[in-house]
């Protein structure tokens, strides 16, 4: 257990970020990394999972992630920023099968070995999605599918995504997609997944203090009321805690959804 069980309903949690410096295409150095974390804290975030890419072009090892995490937490503490950094990795589907049991556990999202962040591709439908998630779930690991709304194919494969969610996977949306900073198309796909209740978490996927601002409040407001709080606080903190997701609140009334799934 993560220690959030008594307070997770009021703690804003960011489960996807690239704040560890020098490991991937995120923070370039400790100065930039601390600035990203400062921006997060100023926006109300209190727990951040540092999730460097783990794929062919960024072959991050658990040792590299853990060492960078310790150093950045020390720098954040020295700067007087009240935020807790936790480990993790954004695992590409092509790399997933190459990682042994120990590596998967050490890359556990937010330090939870039964939670793993999977990188959803930006183009094309990943044919291995269902089988990858099934293998993880059989081993007691909950897959958290990162940013499927940023892939145009999700609109024509929404039933496949729904089937994976019904099997036990969790979907994470990017804050900048939800609140429109990544354009109308990504925002529309994010709204589609929210309307269909196929999204469970909003995270920043922050790479820098600039283009993708490192906070969650604007996206939570766009999602609306209790649902926005659930997506940025209640649900992600429960996942870190290894608890079942609490009941999802109803979305605030909006224009009628154009998409419906037969159940």
Secondary structure, DSSP 8 states (H G I E B T S, - for coil): --S-TTTGGG-EEE--B--STTSSSS--SHHHHHHHHHHHHHTTEEEEE---EEETTEE--HHHHHHHHHHHHHHHHHTT---EEE---EEEHHHHTT--HHHHHHT-GGG-TTEEEEE--SSS--TTHHHHHHHHHHTT-EEEEE-GGGSGGGGTSHHHHHHHHHHT-EEEEEHHHHTTTT-HHHHHHHHHHHHTT---EEE--B-SSSSS-S--HHHHHHH-HHHHHIIIIIHHHHHHTT------------S--S-----
